[in-house]
Amino acid sequence: MKLKELRKIGKGLGVRIEADRDDAGWGYWLVKDDGSGEGIWSDENFCTSLYEVLYKLEIYKAGVNK
C-alpha cells in the first residue's frame, strides 16, 4: 500500500501520517489530526515502514488505543 492510500485511511480515523527522512531512510509519525501534534499513543508513534503504519492503523481502528 502506498503512503497516499494510508493517509486516506488515517484521515478517516483522525490520524495524520507525517513522513520524515534521515540518513537511515524514511520514517513515519502517527499523530492526532486535531492540530495538537500529539501522537495517537503515549509511545510507539514512530514507524519504520509502510507495513508498520498499516498495522498500527488497524490496531487504532480496532480500539486497542483506548
All heavy atoms as TSV, in Angstrom:
chain	resi	resn	atom	element	x	y	z
A	1	MET	N	N	0.849	-1.169	0.000
A	1	MET	CA	C	0.000	0.000	0.000
A	1	MET	C	C	0.899	1.238	0.000
A	1	MET	O	O	1.941	1.254	0.631
A	1	MET	CB	C	-0.907	-0.038	1.228
A	1	MET	CG	C	-2.002	0.998	1.182
A	1	MET	SD	S	-3.271	0.776	2.443
A	1	MET	CE	C	-4.166	-0.595	1.786
A	2	LYS	N	N	0.463	2.262	-0.679
A	2	LYS	CA	C	1.246	3.488	-0.791
A	2	LYS	C	C	0.875	4.476	0.308
A	2	LYS	O	O	-0.199	4.403	0.906
A	2	LYS	CB	C	1.022	4.118	-2.160
A	2	LYS	CG	C	1.523	3.246	-3.287
A	2	LYS	CD	C	1.376	3.929	-4.608
A	2	LYS	CE	C	1.907	3.006	-5.694
A	2	LYS	NZ	N	1.921	3.635	-6.986
A	3	LEU	N	N	1.787	5.401	0.549
A	3	LEU	CA	C	1.591	6.405	1.595
A	3	LEU	C	C	0.304	7.200	1.372
A	3	LEU	O	O	-0.427	7.481	2.324
A	3	LEU	CB	C	2.802	7.331	1.667
A	3	LEU	CG	C	2.773	8.418	2.726
A	3	LEU	CD1	C	2.593	7.829	4.122
A	3	LEU	CD2	C	4.042	9.247	2.668
A	4	LYS	N	N	0.012	7.540	0.146
A	4	LYS	CA	C	-1.204	8.307	-0.168
A	4	LYS	C	C	-2.459	7.554	0.291
A	4	LYS	O	O	-3.380	8.142	0.859
A	4	LYS	CB	C	-1.254	8.587	-1.669
A	4	LYS	CG	C	-2.380	9.485	-2.088
A	4	LYS	CD	C	-2.285	9.811	-3.582
A	4	LYS	CE	C	-3.389	10.746	-3.988
A	4	LYS	NZ	N	-3.295	11.108	-5.411
A	5	GLU	N	N	-2.486	6.245	0.062
A	5	GLU	CA	C	-3.628	5.427	0.474
A	5	GLU	C	C	-3.710	5.326	2.001
A	5	GLU	O	O	-4.808	5.380	2.576
A	5	GLU	CB	C	-3.510	4.032	-0.129
A	5	GLU	CG	C	-3.573	4.018	-1.638
A	5	GLU	CD	C	-3.151	2.690	-2.235
A	5	GLU	OE1	O	-2.026	2.239	-1.936
A	5	GLU	OE2	O	-3.949	2.117	-2.989
A	6	LEU	N	N	-2.563	5.180	2.647
A	6	LEU	CA	C	-2.534	5.093	4.110
A	6	LEU	C	C	-2.993	6.410	4.735
A	6	LEU	O	O	-3.698	6.406	5.746
A	6	LEU	CB	C	-1.135	4.734	4.598
A	6	LEU	CG	C	-0.675	3.312	4.268
A	6	LEU	CD1	C	0.794	3.148	4.589
A	6	LEU	CD2	C	-1.513	2.292	5.007
A	7	ARG	N	N	-2.603	7.518	4.140
A	7	ARG	CA	C	-3.048	8.818	4.656
A	7	ARG	C	C	-4.555	8.972	4.549
A	7	ARG	O	O	-5.186	9.560	5.417
A	7	ARG	CB	C	-2.326	9.946	3.925
A	7	ARG	CG	C	-0.901	10.118	4.403
A	7	ARG	CD	C	-0.232	11.292	3.754
A	7	ARG	NE	N	0.998	11.615	4.472
A	7	ARG	CZ	C	2.046	12.183	3.911
A	7	ARG	NH1	N	2.012	12.511	2.625
A	7	ARG	NH2	N	3.114	12.441	4.626
A	8	LYS	N	N	-5.135	8.433	3.498
A	8	LYS	CA	C	-6.595	8.486	3.336
A	8	LYS	C	C	-7.279	7.667	4.446
A	8	LYS	O	O	-8.257	8.111	5.031
A	8	LYS	CB	C	-6.977	7.951	1.953
A	8	LYS	CG	C	-8.404	8.145	1.594
A	8	LYS	CD	C	-8.656	7.715	0.149
A	8	LYS	CE	C	-10.073	8.021	-0.262
A	8	LYS	NZ	N	-10.339	7.627	-1.647
A	9	ILE	N	N	-6.741	6.490	4.731
A	9	ILE	CA	C	-7.278	5.661	5.816
A	9	ILE	C	C	-7.115	6.392	7.149
A	9	ILE	O	O	-8.046	6.462	7.956
A	9	ILE	CB	C	-6.565	4.292	5.868
A	9	ILE	CG1	C	-6.892	3.474	4.618
A	9	ILE	CG2	C	-6.943	3.527	7.138
A	9	ILE	CD1	C	-6.038	2.239	4.446
A	10	GLY	N	N	-5.924	6.940	7.363
A	10	GLY	CA	C	-5.657	7.667	8.603
A	10	GLY	C	C	-6.585	8.853	8.792
A	10	GLY	O	O	-7.079	9.094	9.890
A	11	LYS	N	N	-6.838	9.582	7.735
A	11	LYS	CA	C	-7.721	10.747	7.827
A	11	LYS	C	C	-9.104	10.343	8.317
A	11	LYS	O	O	-9.714	11.033	9.126
A	11	LYS	CB	C	-7.807	11.454	6.477
A	11	LYS	CG	C	-8.602	12.722	6.534
A	11	LYS	CD	C	-8.531	13.497	5.238
A	11	LYS	CE	C	-9.306	14.787	5.437
A	11	LYS	NZ	N	-9.103	15.708	4.340
A	12	GLY	N	N	-9.586	9.200	7.842
A	12	GLY	CA	C	-10.883	8.689	8.280
A	12	GLY	C	C	-10.898	8.318	9.757
A	12	GLY	O	O	-11.957	8.288	10.387
A	13	LEU	N	N	-9.726	8.078	10.327
A	13	LEU	CA	C	-9.607	7.720	11.741
A	13	LEU	C	C	-9.184	8.906	12.609
A	13	LEU	O	O	-9.051	8.765	13.816
A	13	LEU	CB	C	-8.575	6.598	11.912
A	13	LEU	CG	C	-8.882	5.275	11.234
A	13	LEU	CD1	C	-7.672	4.348	11.309
A	13	LEU	CD2	C	-10.090	4.628	11.873
A	14	GLY	N	N	-8.955	10.052	11.971
A	14	GLY	CA	C	-8.482	11.209	12.724
A	14	GLY	C	C	-6.995	11.148	13.021
A	14	GLY	O	O	-6.526	11.711	14.008
A	15	VAL	N	N	-6.246	10.468	12.151
A	15	VAL	CA	C	-4.803	10.291	12.330
A	15	VAL	C	C	-4.080	10.895	11.134
A	15	VAL	O	O	-4.445	10.639	9.988
A	15	VAL	CB	C	-4.438	8.792	12.447
A	15	VAL	CG1	C	-2.936	8.606	12.532
A	15	VAL	CG2	C	-5.135	8.156	13.627
A	16	ARG	N	N	-3.067	11.686	11.414
A	16	ARG	CA	C	-2.226	12.245	10.361
A	16	ARG	C	C	-0.909	11.476	10.331
A	16	ARG	O	O	-0.332	11.193	11.376
A	16	ARG	CB	C	-1.983	13.733	10.614
A	16	ARG	CG	C	-1.330	14.452	9.460
A	16	ARG	CD	C	-1.247	15.957	9.656
A	16	ARG	NE	N	-0.285	16.285	10.696
A	16	ARG	CZ	C	-0.600	16.829	11.875
A	16	ARG	NH1	N	-1.848	17.111	12.168
A	16	ARG	NH2	N	0.335	17.109	12.752
A	17	ILE	N	N	-0.430	11.148	9.144
A	17	ILE	CA	C	0.831	10.434	8.978
A	17	ILE	C	C	1.849	11.426	8.437
A	17	ILE	O	O	1.684	11.955	7.337
A	17	ILE	CB	C	0.676	9.240	8.018
A	17	ILE	CG1	C	-0.398	8.280	8.537
A	17	ILE	CG2	C	2.011	8.527	7.836
A	17	ILE	CD1	C	-0.847	7.247	7.542
A	18	GLU	N	N	2.885	11.672	9.219
A	18	GLU	CA	C	3.941	12.596	8.815
A	18	GLU	C	C	5.182	11.801	8.436
A	18	GLU	O	O	5.648	10.973	9.206
A	18	GLU	CB	C	4.265	13.563	9.952
A	18	GLU	CG	C	3.113	14.459	10.325
A	18	GLU	CD	C	3.456	15.442	11.425
A	18	GLU	OE1	O	4.550	15.345	12.013
A	18	GLU	OE2	O	2.613	16.308	11.696
A	19	ALA	N	N	5.699	12.063	7.241
A	19	ALA	CA	C	6.900	11.376	6.766
A	19	ALA	C	C	8.132	12.173	7.180
A	19	ALA	O	O	8.134	13.395	7.180
A	19	ALA	CB	C	6.842	11.226	5.250
A	20	ASP	N	N	9.192	11.431	7.525
A	20	ASP	CA	C	10.440	12.038	7.978
A	20	ASP	C	C	11.595	11.243	7.367
A	20	ASP	O	O	11.615	10.025	7.458
A	20	ASP	CB	C	10.488	11.985	9.504
A	20	ASP	CG	C	11.674	12.703	10.091
A	20	ASP	OD1	O	12.184	13.628	9.457
A	20	ASP	OD2	O	12.091	12.332	11.205
A	21	ARG	N	N	12.520	11.943	6.737
A	21	ARG	CA	C	13.658	11.250	6.119
A	21	ARG	C	C	14.952	11.673	6.801
A	21	ARG	O	O	15.177	12.843	7.055
A	21	ARG	CB	C	13.735	11.580	4.634
A	21	ARG	CG	C	14.819	10.801	3.925
A	21	ARG	CD	C	14.719	10.983	2.427
A	21	ARG	NE	N	15.837	10.395	1.734
A	21	ARG	CZ	C	15.911	9.139	1.351
A	21	ARG	NH1	N	14.914	8.313	1.604
A	21	ARG	NH2	N	16.964	8.678	0.713
A	22	ASP	N	N	15.773	10.678	7.104
A	22	ASP	CA	C	17.102	10.952	7.649
A	22	ASP	C	C	18.106	10.039	6.941
A	22	ASP	O	O	17.772	9.412	5.933
A	22	ASP	CB	C	17.132	10.775	9.163
A	22	ASP	CG	C	16.805	9.362	9.616
A	22	ASP	OD1	O	16.814	8.439	8.779
A	22	ASP	OD2	O	16.556	9.167	10.810
A	23	ASP	N	N	19.310	9.958	7.456
A	23	ASP	CA	C	20.347	9.165	6.786
A	23	ASP	C	C	20.057	7.667	6.792
A	23	ASP	O	O	20.652	6.910	6.016
A	23	ASP	CB	C	21.721	9.436	7.395
A	23	ASP	CG	C	21.780	9.159	8.888
A	23	ASP	OD1	O	20.727	9.103	9.525
A	23	ASP	OD2	O	22.899	8.998	9.406
A	24	ALA	N	N	19.142	7.222	7.629
A	24	ALA	CA	C	18.774	5.801	7.685
A	24	ALA	C	C	17.622	5.468	6.735
A	24	ALA	O	O	17.314	4.310	6.515
A	24	ALA	CB	C	18.398	5.408	9.104
A	25	GLY	N	N	16.950	6.480	6.199
A	25	GLY	CA	C	15.821	6.247	5.294
A	25	GLY	C	C	14.575	6.961	5.775
A	25	GLY	O	O	14.634	7.911	6.549
A	26	TRP	N	N	13.443	6.473	5.324
A	26	TRP	CA	C	12.159	7.088	5.665
A	26	TRP	C	C	11.610	6.542	6.978
A	26	TRP	O	O	11.766	5.363	7.291
A	26	TRP	CB	C	11.126	6.833	4.572
A	26	TRP	CG	C	11.360	7.669	3.360
A	26	TRP	CD1	C	11.985	7.280	2.211
A	26	TRP	CD2	C	11.001	9.027	3.183
A	26	TRP	NE1	N	12.030	8.325	1.330
A	26	TRP	CE2	C	11.436	9.415	1.891
A	26	TRP	CE3	C	10.358	9.975	3.974
A	26	TRP	CZ2	C	11.244	10.693	1.395
A	26	TRP	CZ3	C	10.166	11.246	3.465
A	26	TRP	CH2	C	10.599	11.596	2.196
A	27	GLY	N	N	10.927	7.410	7.717
A	27	GLY	CA	C	10.211	7.039	8.926
A	27	GLY	C	C	8.881	7.767	8.913
A	27	GLY	O	O	8.699	8.743	8.177
A	28	TYR	N	N	7.943	7.308	9.705
A	28	TYR	CA	C	6.588	7.859	9.684
A	28	TYR	C	C	6.080	8.034	11.107
A	28	TYR	O	O	6.201	7.135	11.932
A	28	TYR	CB	C	5.653	6.928	8.904
A	28	TYR	CG	C	6.209	6.597	7.541
A	28	TYR	CD1	C	6.971	5.453	7.346
A	28	TYR	CD2	C	6.009	7.448	6.472
A	28	TYR	CE1	C	7.517	5.153	6.111
A	28	TYR	CE2	C	6.551	7.171	5.226
A	28	TYR	CZ	C	7.302	6.018	5.053
A	28	TYR	OH	O	7.855	5.735	3.835
A	29	TRP	N	N	5.523	9.201	11.388
A	29	TRP	CA	C	4.954	9.513	12.694
A	29	TRP	C	C	3.436	9.480	12.592
A	29	TRP	O	O	2.857	10.015	11.648
A	29	TRP	CB	C	5.393	10.898	13.155
A	29	TRP	CG	C	6.832	10.968	13.501
A	29	TRP	CD1	C	7.849	11.378	12.697
A	29	TRP	CD2	C	7.429	10.602	14.741
A	29	TRP	NE1	N	9.047	11.284	13.357
A	29	TRP	CE2	C	8.815	10.818	14.622
A	29	TRP	CE3	C	6.928	10.111	15.943
A	29	TRP	CZ2	C	9.702	10.566	15.657
A	29	TRP	CZ3	C	7.819	9.859	16.959
A	29	TRP	CH2	C	9.183	10.083	16.820
A	30	LEU	N	N	2.780	8.859	13.563
A	30	LEU	CA	C	1.325	8.832	13.641
A	30	LEU	C	C	0.892	9.846	14.699
A	30	LEU	O	O	1.176	9.673	15.881
A	30	LEU	CB	C	0.834	7.434	14.016
A	30	LEU	CG	C	1.294	6.309	13.085
A	30	LEU	CD1	C	0.767	4.975	13.596
A	30	LEU	CD2	C	0.836	6.551	11.670
A	31	VAL	N	N	0.237	10.912	14.262
A	31	VAL	CA	C	-0.177	11.970	15.176
A	31	VAL	C	C	-1.671	12.233	15.038
A	31	VAL	O	O	-2.278	11.946	13.997
A	31	VAL	CB	C	0.617	13.283	14.935
A	31	VAL	CG1	C	2.087	13.086	15.210
A	31	VAL	CG2	C	0.418	13.788	13.530
A	32	LYS	N	N	-2.247	12.774	16.085
A	32	LYS	CA	C	-3.667	13.123	16.063
A	32	LYS	C	C	-3.878	14.242	15.045
A	32	LYS	O	O	-3.082	15.171	14.956
A	32	LYS	CB	C	-4.128	13.592	17.440
A	32	LYS	CG	C	-4.083	12.511	18.484
A	32	LYS	CD	C	-4.486	13.048	19.839
A	32	LYS	CE	C	-4.345	11.980	20.902
A	32	LYS	NZ	N	-4.619	12.504	22.250
A	33	ASP	N	N	-4.952	14.153	14.290
A	33	ASP	CA	C	-5.245	15.147	13.263
A	33	ASP	C	C	-6.141	16.251	13.826
A	33	ASP	O	O	-7.129	16.631	13.230
A	33	ASP	CB	C	-5.905	14.477	12.056
A	33	ASP	CG	C	-5.915	15.361	10.824
A	33	ASP	OD1	O	-5.096	16.296	10.767
A	33	ASP	OD2	O	-6.731	15.113	9.922
A	34	ASP	N	N	-5.773	16.732	15.012
A	34	ASP	CA	C	-6.559	17.787	15.646
A	34	ASP	C	C	-5.757	19.077	15.821
A	34	ASP	O	O	-6.190	19.999	16.496
A	34	ASP	CB	C	-7.101	17.321	16.997
A	34	ASP	CG	C	-6.010	16.954	17.984
A	34	ASP	OD1	O	-4.818	17.095	17.650
A	34	ASP	OD2	O	-6.351	16.514	19.096
A	35	GLY	N	N	-4.566	19.099	15.229
A	35	GLY	CA	C	-3.723	20.281	15.318
A	35	GLY	C	C	-2.829	20.328	16.542
A	35	GLY	O	O	-2.010	21.229	16.679
A	36	SER	N	N	-2.963	19.363	17.436
A	36	SER	CA	C	-2.174	19.360	18.669
A	36	SER	C	C	-0.748	18.871	18.437
A	36	SER	O	O	0.151	19.191	19.204
A	36	SER	CB	C	-2.837	18.485	19.734
A	36	SER	OG	O	-2.762	17.113	19.368
A	37	GLY	N	N	-0.547	18.055	17.408
A	37	GLY	CA	C	0.774	17.492	17.139
A	37	GLY	C	C	1.134	16.333	18.047
A	37	GLY	O	O	2.242	15.821	17.998
A	38	GLU	N	N	0.195	15.897	18.876
A	38	GLU	CA	C	0.443	14.786	19.795
A	38	GLU	C	C	0.310	13.454	19.069
A	38	GLU	O	O	-0.486	13.308	18.146
A	38	GLU	CB	C	-0.571	14.808	20.940
A	38	GLU	CG	C	-0.458	15.988	21.855
A	38	GLU	CD	C	-1.490	15.950	22.962
A	38	GLU	OE1	O	-2.042	14.861	23.238
A	38	GLU	OE2	O	-1.754	17.014	23.534
A	39	GLY	N	N	1.073	12.477	19.518
A	39	GLY	CA	C	0.961	11.139	18.968
A	39	GLY	C	C	-0.362	10.502	19.340
A	39	GLY	O	O	-1.026	10.917	20.295
A	40	ILE	N	N	-0.747	9.473	18.610
A	40	ILE	CA	C	-2.023	8.813	18.907
A	40	ILE	C	C	-1.935	7.957	20.162
A	40	ILE	O	O	-2.950	7.631	20.757
A	40	ILE	CB	C	-2.537	7.991	17.709
A	40	ILE	CG1	C	-1.525	6.929	17.276
A	40	ILE	CG2	C	-2.872	8.905	16.554
A	40	ILE	CD1	C	-2.028	5.987	16.198
A	41	TRP	N	N	-0.726	7.580	20.539
A	41	TRP	CA	C	-0.478	6.868	21.786
A	41	TRP	C	C	0.555	7.632	22.585
A	41	TRP	O	O	1.211	8.537	22.070
A	41	TRP	CB	C	0.062	5.460	21.522
A	41	TRP	CG	C	-0.926	4.537	20.885
A	41	TRP	CD1	C	-2.072	4.066	21.432
A	41	TRP	CD2	C	-0.858	3.970	19.575
A	41	TRP	NE1	N	-2.720	3.233	20.548
A	41	TRP	CE2	C	-1.994	3.169	19.400
A	41	TRP	CE3	C	0.050	4.059	18.529
A	41	TRP	CZ2	C	-2.255	2.451	18.229
A	41	TRP	CZ3	C	-0.207	3.353	17.365
A	41	TRP	CH2	C	-1.344	2.565	17.227
A	42	SER	N	N	0.788	7.251	23.817
A	42	SER	CA	C	1.805	7.918	24.621
A	42	SER	C	C	3.209	7.519	24.175
A	42	SER	O	O	4.179	8.222	24.446
A	42	SER	CB	C	1.612	7.599	26.105
A	42	SER	OG	O	1.707	6.205	26.323
A	43	ASP	N	N	3.326	6.396	23.472
A	43	ASP	CA	C	4.613	5.911	22.976
A	43	ASP	C	C	4.353	5.075	21.720
A	43	ASP	O	O	3.201	4.757	21.410
A	43	ASP	CB	C	5.295	5.074	24.053
A	43	ASP	CG	C	6.784	4.895	23.810
A	43	ASP	OD1	O	7.309	5.505	22.862
A	43	ASP	OD2	O	7.414	4.146	24.561
A	44	GLU	N	N	5.385	4.699	21.025
A	44	GLU	CA	C	5.286	3.829	19.840
A	44	GLU	C	C	4.550	4.488	18.668
A	44	GLU	O	O	3.831	3.829	17.926
A	44	GLU	CB	C	4.608	2.497	20.197
A	44	GLU	CG	C	5.312	1.712	21.263
A	44	GLU	CD	C	6.703	1.245	20.857
A	44	GLU	OE1	O	6.955	0.983	19.686
A	44	GLU	OE2	O	7.547	1.155	21.755
A	45	ASN	N	N	4.740	5.795	18.476
A	45	ASN	CA	C	4.089	6.501	17.381
A	45	ASN	C	C	4.950	6.578	16.128
A	45	ASN	O	O	4.513	7.096	15.113
A	45	ASN	CB	C	3.722	7.920	17.823
A	45	ASN	CG	C	2.677	7.896	18.904
A	45	ASN	OD1	O	1.591	7.389	18.700
A	45	ASN	ND2	N	3.014	8.429	20.061
A	46	PHE	N	N	6.164	6.056	16.190
A	46	PHE	CA	C	7.074	6.097	15.059
A	46	PHE	C	C	7.080	4.754	14.347
A	46	PHE	O	O	7.127	3.703	14.977
A	46	PHE	CB	C	8.500	6.444	15.520
A	46	PHE	CG	C	9.462	6.617	14.384
A	46	PHE	CD1	C	9.438	7.762	13.612
A	46	PHE	CD2	C	10.381	5.629	14.089
A	46	PHE	CE1	C	10.317	7.920	12.554
A	46	PHE	CE2	C	11.274	5.778	13.036
A	46	PHE	CZ	C	11.240	6.929	12.265
A	47	CYS	N	N	7.026	4.793	13.019
A	47	CYS	CA	C	7.046	3.576	12.212
A	47	CYS	C	C	8.210	3.650	11.230
A	47	CYS	O	O	8.527	4.718	10.717
A	47	CYS	CB	C	5.756	3.443	11.417
A	47	CYS	SG	S	4.260	3.446	12.417
A	48	THR	N	N	8.811	2.509	10.941
A	48	THR	CA	C	9.931	2.483	10.016
A	48	THR	C	C	9.554	1.958	8.639
A	48	THR	O	O	10.377	1.961	7.732
A	48	THR	CB	C	11.078	1.615	10.578
A	48	THR	OG1	O	10.578	0.307	10.834
A	48	THR	CG2	C	11.633	2.225	11.857
A	49	SER	N	N	8.317	1.524	8.470
A	49	SER	CA	C	7.874	1.029	7.162
A	49	SER	C	C	6.382	1.309	6.988
A	49	SER	O	O	5.654	1.527	7.960
A	49	SER	CB	C	8.125	-0.474	7.038
A	49	SER	OG	O	7.216	-1.193	7.853
A	50	LEU	N	N	5.940	1.277	5.743
A	50	LEU	CA	C	4.520	1.482	5.465
A	50	LEU	C	C	3.687	0.306	5.973
A	50	LEU	O	O	2.528	0.471	6.344
A	50	LEU	CB	C	4.303	1.703	3.971
A	50	LEU	CG	C	4.931	2.986	3.409
A	50	LEU	CD1	C	4.706	3.067	1.904
A	50	LEU	CD2	C	4.369	4.215	4.101
A	51	TYR	N	N	4.292	-0.878	6.012
A	51	TYR	CA	C	3.592	-2.045	6.569
A	51	TYR	C	C	3.308	-1.834	8.059
A	51	TYR	O	O	2.238	-2.185	8.555
A	51	TYR	CB	C	4.408	-3.327	6.367
A	51	TYR	CG	C	4.564	-3.714	4.927
A	51	TYR	CD1	C	5.779	-3.574	4.278
A	51	TYR	CD2	C	3.491	-4.209	4.193
A	51	TYR	CE1	C	5.932	-3.923	2.946
A	51	TYR	CE2	C	3.620	-4.554	2.864
A	51	TYR	CZ	C	4.839	-4.407	2.246
A	51	TYR	OH	O	4.980	-4.746	0.921
A	52	GLU	N	N	4.264	-1.264	8.752
A	52	GLU	CA	C	4.080	-0.970	10.175
A	52	GLU	C	C	3.009	0.097	10.370
A	52	GLU	O	O	2.204	0.015	11.300
A	52	GLU	CB	C	5.400	-0.530	10.801
A	52	GLU	CG	C	5.348	-0.365	12.298
A	52	GLU	CD	C	6.674	0.048	12.909
A	52	GLU	OE1	O	7.664	0.266	12.173
A	52	GLU	OE2	O	6.712	0.164	14.137
A	53	VAL	N	N	2.977	1.093	9.484
A	53	VAL	CA	C	1.935	2.125	9.544
A	53	VAL	C	C	0.561	1.478	9.406
A	53	VAL	O	O	-0.345	1.732	10.199
A	53	VAL	CB	C	2.138	3.192	8.449
A	53	VAL	CG1	C	0.939	4.129	8.380
A	53	VAL	CG2	C	3.413	3.984	8.687
A	54	LEU	N	N	0.403	0.621	8.404
A	54	LEU	CA	C	-0.879	-0.057	8.188
A	54	LEU	C	C	-1.267	-0.881	9.408
A	54	LEU	O	O	-2.413	-0.830	9.868
A	54	LEU	CB	C	-0.801	-0.950	6.950
A	54	LEU	CG	C	-2.049	-1.766	6.637
A	54	LEU	CD1	C	-3.255	-0.860	6.423
A	54	LEU	CD2	C	-1.814	-2.651	5.426
A	55	TYR	N	N	-0.329	-1.625	9.958
A	55	TYR	CA	C	-0.584	-2.449	11.147
A	55	TYR	C	C	-1.071	-1.589	12.316
A	55	TYR	O	O	-2.070	-1.909	12.969
A	55	TYR	CB	C	0.691	-3.203	11.512
A	55	TYR	CG	C	0.612	-3.952	12.808
A	55	TYR	CD1	C	-0.143	-5.118	12.919
A	55	TYR	CD2	C	1.286	-3.506	13.930
A	55	TYR	CE1	C	-0.223	-5.812	14.115
A	55	TYR	CE2	C	1.214	-4.195	15.127
A	55	TYR	CZ	C	0.461	-5.340	15.216
A	55	TYR	OH	O	0.393	-6.013	16.394
A	56	LYS	N	N	-0.396	-0.474	12.553
A	56	LYS	CA	C	-0.782	0.383	13.679
A	56	LYS	C	C	-2.109	1.082	13.435
A	56	LYS	O	O	-2.874	1.301	14.377
A	56	LYS	CB	C	0.333	1.380	13.986
A	56	LYS	CG	C	1.530	0.693	14.620
A	56	LYS	CD	C	2.594	1.669	15.027
A	56	LYS	CE	C	3.743	0.945	15.704
A	56	LYS	NZ	N	4.794	1.869	16.153
A	57	LEU	N	N	-2.409	1.421	12.188
A	57	LEU	CA	C	-3.724	1.992	11.887
A	57	LEU	C	C	-4.828	0.975	12.138
A	57	LEU	O	O	-5.904	1.322	12.640
A	57	LEU	CB	C	-3.783	2.486	10.442
A	57	LEU	CG	C	-3.010	3.754	10.119
A	57	LEU	CD1	C	-3.077	4.045	8.620
A	57	LEU	CD2	C	-3.512	4.945	10.924
A	58	GLU	N	N	-4.576	-0.286	11.808
A	58	GLU	CA	C	-5.556	-1.341	12.062
A	58	GLU	C	C	-5.785	-1.522	13.558
A	58	GLU	O	O	-6.919	-1.705	14.003
A	58	GLU	CB	C	-5.113	-2.651	11.413
A	58	GLU	CG	C	-5.212	-2.623	9.910
A	58	GLU	CD	C	-4.630	-3.853	9.237
A	58	GLU	OE1	O	-3.973	-4.674	9.910
A	58	GLU	OE2	O	-4.831	-3.987	8.017
A	59	ILE	N	N	-4.724	-1.473	14.341
A	59	ILE	CA	C	-4.850	-1.574	15.799
A	59	ILE	C	C	-5.645	-0.382	16.329
A	59	ILE	O	O	-6.550	-0.545	17.147
A	59	ILE	CB	C	-3.467	-1.640	16.470
A	59	ILE	CG1	C	-2.801	-2.972	16.161
A	59	ILE	CG2	C	-3.579	-1.440	17.980
A	59	ILE	CD1	C	-1.363	-3.056	16.619
A	60	TYR	N	N	-5.316	0.792	15.854
A	60	TYR	CA	C	-6.018	2.001	16.295
A	60	TYR	C	C	-7.507	1.909	15.954
A	60	TYR	O	O	-8.358	2.223	16.768
A	60	TYR	CB	C	-5.389	3.223	15.631
A	60	TYR	CG	C	-5.849	4.533	16.196
A	60	TYR	CD1	C	-5.351	5.008	17.397
A	60	TYR	CD2	C	-6.780	5.297	15.522
A	60	TYR	CE1	C	-5.774	6.215	17.915
A	60	TYR	CE2	C	-7.221	6.513	16.035
A	60	TYR	CZ	C	-6.713	6.958	17.231
A	60	TYR	OH	O	-7.150	8.150	17.743
A	61	LYS	N	N	-7.795	1.457	14.747
A	61	LYS	CA	C	-9.190	1.315	14.317
A	61	LYS	C	C	-9.947	0.308	15.177
A	61	LYS	O	O	-11.114	0.502	15.490
A	61	LYS	CB	C	-9.235	0.873	12.853
A	61	LYS	CG	C	-10.624	0.781	12.285
A	61	LYS	CD	C	-10.584	0.391	10.824
A	61	LYS	CE	C	-11.985	0.290	10.261
A	61	LYS	NZ	N	-11.966	-0.088	8.846
A	62	ALA	N	N	-9.275	-0.744	15.579
A	62	ALA	CA	C	-9.908	-1.780	16.398
A	62	ALA	C	C	-10.183	-1.320	17.831
A	62	ALA	O	O	-10.867	-1.992	18.585
A	62	ALA	CB	C	-9.044	-3.036	16.420
A	63	GLY	N	N	-9.630	-0.162	18.193
A	63	GLY	CA	C	-9.908	0.368	19.524
A	63	GLY	C	C	-8.930	-0.041	20.592
A	63	GLY	O	O	-9.165	0.185	21.775
A	64	VAL	N	N	-7.827	-0.648	20.200
A	64	VAL	CA	C	-6.817	-1.050	21.171
A	64	VAL	C	C	-6.195	0.158	21.842
A	64	VAL	O	O	-5.670	0.079	22.929
A	64	VAL	CB	C	-5.745	-1.938	20.484
A	64	VAL	CG1	C	-4.621	-2.280	21.429
A	64	VAL	CG2	C	-6.390	-3.179	19.935
A	65	ASN	N	N	-6.285	1.322	21.212
A	65	ASN	CA	C	-5.694	2.539	21.755
A	65	ASN	C	C	-6.438	3.086	22.956
A	65	ASN	O	O	-5.972	3.979	23.622
A	65	ASN	CB	C	-5.656	3.622	20.659
A	65	ASN	CG	C	-7.054	3.982	20.193
A	65	ASN	OD1	O	-7.899	3.127	19.993
A	65	ASN	ND2	N	-7.304	5.245	20.011
A	66	LYS	N	N	-7.595	2.545	23.261
A	66	LYS	CA	C	-8.407	3.097	24.365
A	66	LYS	C	C	-8.086	2.440	25.673
A	66	LYS	O	O	-7.631	1.383	25.795
A	66	LYS	CB	C	-9.875	2.941	24.047
A	66	LYS	CG	C	-10.245	3.755	22.836
A	66	LYS	CD	C	-11.687	3.576	22.495
A	66	LYS	CE	C	-12.000	4.392	21.260
A	66	LYS	NZ	N	-13.332	4.326	20.823
